[in-house]
């Protein structure tokens, strides 16, 4: 007997109850690991047992990517619960495919963000170019920013909403760039330029803002009435991401 869309949605919502606490746990770990820059060197110094040390090193090497996947999964589950399965699938396709194409072009040509290359520090790179987690990051930022703007300004029209999403995406990028580049080495700006400038190119921030606005304008609801629209989960997901990156800035400033 085929599973109906409503049954599928109900199943996904039940599954989300398992992934949500996992995301919160990994966010708590990230709030310690990232600001203190804990990694392989500390594991080798602190853990005597070789087997346990190897497990911890392996976990730390994968933890950033796992955290990003958990954040994206929970953002998707929230869209399913609040907007319906059909809308979640459409939004997922628009953002994931669109951002993958945009980032692939950017990594290969330097347009529109500027000259950069990705590393393997944030997940396996597809064809050696684009980490699979980068489109997931776009999905998290766009969907959560959209929910946050609508929660604060429920009567915003599509252009006002897009402006709000673009602004939150820009602020998030301003917060994460230093950490992602200088601390975690998710990507490398100016790979062929010496001396390396201290900041990413201005066009990167302009491109983030404009791309986020375009993605927002492409998203449409099916007008599903759901109490999940009032959930604080999008705030917690995007807020925890920004909190962790901001904590890194604070620790570096205090050093």
ROPA-35726 format. One record per residue (C-alpha): residue in one letter; x, y, z. Coordinates in steps of 0.001 Angstrom, whole numbers. Layout:
N
('A'; (X; Y; Z))
...
//
This chain:
255
('X'; (0; 0; 0))
('X'; (1596; 3321; -1067))
('X'; (2442; 5866; 1622))
('X'; (501; 9134; 1315))
('X'; (2106; 12552; 1512))
('X'; (526; 13219; 4909))
('X'; (1812; 9896; 6241))
('X'; (5268; 10663; 4885))
('X'; (5181; 14085; 6543))
('X'; (4062; 12576; 9839))
('X'; (6890; 10053; 9677))
('X'; (9489; 12756; 9019))
('X'; (8200; 14809; 11937))
('X'; (8547; 11803; 14245))
('X'; (12073; 11142; 12963))
('X'; (12980; 14786; 13595))
('X'; (12528; 14215; 17331))
('X'; (15651; 12064; 17211))
('X'; (17782; 14485; 15183))
('X'; (16918; 17631; 17142))
('X'; (18644; 16626; 20424))
('X'; (21608; 15342; 18389))
('X'; (21979; 18764; 16818))
('X'; (21807; 20435; 20240))
('X'; (24496; 18072; 21584))
('X'; (26807; 18730; 18619))
('X'; (26204; 22467; 18951))
('X'; (27271; 22239; 22596))
('X'; (30405; 20364; 21564))
('X'; (31113; 22952; 18874))
('X'; (30763; 25759; 21407))
('X'; (33743; 24232; 23228))
('X'; (35803; 22773; 20378))
('X'; (35761; 25713; 17952))
('X'; (36550; 28635; 20281))
('X'; (39352; 26644; 21957))
('X'; (40500; 25322; 18560))
('X'; (40708; 21770; 19881))
('X'; (41941; 19183; 17409))
('X'; (44461; 16469; 16686))
('X'; (47344; 18156; 18528))
('X'; (45412; 18375; 21795))
('X'; (44119; 14818; 21458))
('X'; (47670; 13504; 21068))
('X'; (48831; 15482; 24107))
('X'; (45931; 14667; 26407))
('X'; (44847; 11085; 25555))
('X'; (47234; 8282; 26460))
('X'; (45235; 5330; 25149))
('X'; (46032; 4984; 21451))
('X'; (42719; 3460; 20411))
('X'; (40688; 6118; 22187))
('X'; (42999; 8828; 20864))
('X'; (42463; 7677; 17284))
('X'; (38694; 7620; 17757))
('X'; (38714; 11152; 19173))
('X'; (40935; 12435; 16360))
('X'; (38651; 10876; 13785))
('X'; (35589; 12336; 15476))
('X'; (37087; 15814; 15639))
('X'; (38035; 15667; 11954))
('X'; (34429; 14871; 11031))
('X'; (32569; 16879; 13667))
('X'; (32213; 20127; 11688))
('X'; (30649; 18332; 8721))
('X'; (28373; 16246; 10964))
('X'; (27219; 19389; 12740))
('X'; (26408; 21056; 9427))
('X'; (24465; 18006; 8234))
('X'; (22472; 17871; 11473))
('X'; (21654; 21581; 11210))
('X'; (20466; 21146; 7601))
('X'; (18435; 18038; 8421))
('X'; (16662; 19822; 11258))
('X'; (16050; 22900; 9104))
('X'; (14520; 20635; 6441))
('X'; (12348; 18836; 8997))
('X'; (11121; 22195; 10243))
('X'; (10162; 23260; 6700))
('X'; (8308; 19953; 6260))
('X'; (6412; 20478; 9514))
('X'; (5638; 24156; 8922))
('X'; (5141; 24379; 5145))
('X'; (4410; 20828; 4040))
('X'; (6427; 18136; 2284))
('X'; (5813; 19466; -1224))
('X'; (7111; 22932; -333))
('X'; (10096; 21482; 1539))
('X'; (11091; 19479; -1530))
('X'; (10756; 22505; -3822))
('X'; (12738; 24749; -1523))
('X'; (15384; 22085; -1070))
('X'; (15773; 21661; -4822))
('X'; (15918; 25421; -5472))
('X'; (18464; 26216; -2780))
('X'; (20641; 23115; -2942))
('X'; (20918; 22997; -6725))
('X'; (21108; 26758; -7134))
('X'; (23780; 27262; -4478))
('X'; (25775; 24249; -5693))
('X'; (25911; 25681; -9209))
('X'; (26756; 29150; -7899))
('X'; (29502; 27896; -5577))
('X'; (30920; 25512; -8186))
('X'; (31261; 28371; -10661))
('X'; (32710; 30561; -7919))
('X'; (35321; 27995; -6871))
('X'; (36370; 27349; -10462))
('X'; (36339; 30898; -11835))
('X'; (36434; 33306; -8886))
('X'; (33091; 34812; -9936))
('X'; (30985; 36121; -8249))
('X'; (32556; 35769; -4787))
('X'; (36238; 36285; -5562))
('X'; (39280; 33972; -5779))
('X'; (39012; 31032; -3346))
('X'; (39357; 27272; -3133))
('X'; (37717; 24815; -777))
('X'; (39493; 22289; 1423))
('X'; (38285; 18968; 2861))
('X'; (37899; 20429; 6369))
('X'; (34123; 20847; 6064))
('X'; (33312; 17598; 4287))
('X'; (34097; 15560; 1204))
('X'; (34553; 17666; -1914))
('X'; (32450; 16654; -4908))
('X'; (34824; 16074; -7843))
('X'; (37541; 17657; -5718))
('X'; (35884; 21084; -5936))
('X'; (32827; 21687; -3770))
('X'; (32274; 20251; -260))
('X'; (28834; 18637; -79))
('X'; (28106; 20655; 3070))
('X'; (28275; 24073; 1401))
('X'; (24839; 23861; -297))
('X'; (23522; 22575; 3043))
('X'; (24861; 25741; 4692))
('X'; (22992; 27840; 2134))
('X'; (19807; 25888; 2855))
('X'; (20198; 26483; 6597))
('X'; (20873; 30201; 6256))
('X'; (18121; 30923; 3706))
('X'; (15307; 28916; 5312))
('X'; (16108; 29935; 8881))
('X'; (16596; 33597; 7955))
('X'; (13279; 33552; 6123))
('X'; (11488; 32099; 9141))
('X'; (13124; 34641; 11463))
('X'; (12120; 37608; 9304))
('X'; (8531; 36400; 9006))
('X'; (8356; 35770; 12746))
('X'; (9490; 39341; 13418))
('X'; (7572; 40931; 10516))
('X'; (4624; 38666; 9644))
('X'; (3150; 41147; 7128))
('X'; (6356; 41635; 5123))
('X'; (5865; 41414; 1371))
('X'; (8145; 39312; -820))
('X'; (10655; 42123; -1449))
('X'; (10790; 43161; 2205))
('X'; (11235; 39511; 3118))
('X'; (14037; 39120; 578))
('X'; (15765; 42231; 1944))
('X'; (15572; 40790; 5462))
('X'; (16901; 37407; 4345))
('X'; (19736; 39054; 2451))
('X'; (20654; 41132; 5494))
('X'; (20707; 38136; 7870))
('X'; (22715; 36099; 5351))
('X'; (25208; 38960; 5036))
('X'; (25553; 39297; 8818))
('X'; (26077; 35541; 9121))
('X'; (28772; 35623; 6448))
('X'; (30495; 38550; 8151))
('X'; (30512; 36498; 11353))
('X'; (31792; 33246; 9867))
('X'; (34343; 34337; 7254))
('X'; (37310; 34822; 9577))
('X'; (36592; 31559; 11427))
('X'; (35990; 29533; 8284))
('X'; (39127; 30873; 6587))
('X'; (41714; 31618; 9261))
('X'; (40739; 29188; 12049))
('X'; (38946; 26160; 10584))
('X'; (40358; 26410; 7022))
('X'; (37108; 25427; 5297))
('X'; (38260; 27483; 2340))
('X'; (41270; 29582; 1346))
('X'; (40970; 33069; -82))
('X'; (43491; 34319; -2649))
('X'; (45171; 30903; -3101))
('X'; (47568; 32208; -5757))
('X'; (48246; 35657; -4335))
('X'; (51138; 36683; -2081))
('X'; (51085; 38502; 204))
('X'; (47536; 37412; 1080))
('X'; (45135; 40275; 1881))
('X'; (43751; 40284; 5414))
('X'; (40081; 40307; 4370))
('X'; (37941; 38558; 1754))
('X'; (37015; 40707; -1258))
('X'; (34073; 43070; -847))
('X'; (32355; 41355; -3768))
('X'; (32004; 38240; -1628))
('X'; (29708; 40036; 798))
('X'; (27757; 41749; -1971))
('X'; (27285; 38386; -3693))
('X'; (26076; 36734; -487))
('X'; (23538; 39493; 29))
('X'; (22219; 39445; -3538))
('X'; (22183; 35654; -3857))
('X'; (20265; 35299; -596))
('X'; (17713; 37835; -1818))
('X'; (17266; 35956; -5095))
('X'; (16818; 32632; -3320))
('X'; (14244; 34202; -1012))
('X'; (12281; 35604; -3945))
('X'; (12216; 32127; -5513))
('X'; (10607; 30518; -2460))
('X'; (6824; 30294; -2291))
('X'; (4617; 28605; 303))
('X'; (1594; 26410; -329))
('X'; (-204; 28286; 2449))
('X'; (-204; 25343; 4825))
('X'; (-1638; 26249; 8223))
('X'; (665; 24785; 10831))
('X'; (1521; 25631; 14449))
('X'; (5149; 24784; 13579))
('X'; (5425; 28165; 11882))
('X'; (5650; 29709; 15337))
('X'; (8442; 27350; 16406))
('X'; (11726; 28804; 17643))
('X'; (13763; 26079; 15948))
('X'; (14966; 28248; 13009))
('X'; (16145; 30864; 15505))
('X'; (17987; 28223; 17514))
('X'; (19596; 26634; 14439))
('X'; (20914; 29825; 12877))
('X'; (21503; 31408; 16279))
('X'; (23673; 28514; 17468))
('X'; (25730; 28717; 14294))
('X'; (26348; 32420; 14791))
('X'; (26926; 32004; 18524))
('X'; (29685; 29447; 17973))
('X'; (31454; 31560; 15366))
('X'; (31063; 34674; 17512))
('X'; (32552; 32805; 20486))
('X'; (35645; 32127; 18368))
('X'; (36005; 35862; 17734))
('X'; (35692; 36596; 21453))
('X'; (38301; 34021; 22446))
('X'; (40728; 35299; 19783))
('X'; (40159; 38876; 20949))
('X'; (40884; 37916; 24571))
('X'; (44112; 36082; 23733))
//
